[in-house]
Amino acid sequence: MTDAIVKADIFFVVTTIAVIAIALVLCWLMVYLIRILRDVKDISGRVNKESKAVVDELDAFRLQVKTNGLQLRNVVRFFLRLTQRKKRIAERSTTHK
């Protein structure tokens, strides 16, 4: 009977260690998952902000086309604004690293 009790004690000790190890691994994974989700939230916020800015640029371009007609300078100005925006975004991303 004491042999069965010793075996049961060994089983419970091993099981306890395994449960603690699994819990620690799950906590570690949760921390990384939270970090990844924060990064995704940040990226989606940036994409949303920039897409709204592009929509505003397109609206301004449409208004210029409606009022002045399709002129080459309006088209060139639109694309210059977009390239300037890309340069600013690239500068911001290099300074944040």
C-alpha positions, 0 to 999 in steps of 0.5 A, spaced: 500 500 500 505 504 501 508 503 494 502 505 491 502 512 495 509 513 493 507 512 486 501 516 486 506 522 489 511 521 484 505 522 479 502 528 482 509 531 482 510 530 475 503 532 473 504 538 477 511 540 474 508 539 467 502 543 468 506 549 471 511 548 465 505 548 460 502 554 464 509 558 463 509 557 456 502 559 455 503 565 458 509 567 454 505 565 448 500 570 450 505 576 451 508 575 444 501 574 441 499 581 445 505 584 442 503 582 435 496 584 436 498 591 438 503 592 432 497 590 427 493 595 431 498 600 430 499 598 422 492 598 421 491 605 424 497 608 420 493 604 413 487 607 415 490 614 416 494 614 410 488 611 406 483 617 408 489 622 406 489 619 399 481 619 399 482 627 400 487 628 395 483 624 390 477 628 392 481 635 391 483 632 384 476 631 382 474 638 384 480 641 380 478 637 374 470 639 375 472 646 376 478 647 371 477 641 366 483 636 365 489 640 365 496 637 365 498 641 371 493 638 375 495 631 374 502 633 375 500 636 382 496 630 384 502 625 383 507 630 386 503 630 392 503 623 392 510 622 392 511 627 397 507 624 402 511 617 400 517 621 402 514 623 408 512 616 410 519 613 409 522 619 413 518 618 419 519 610 418 526 611 418 526 616 424 522 611 428 526 605 428 
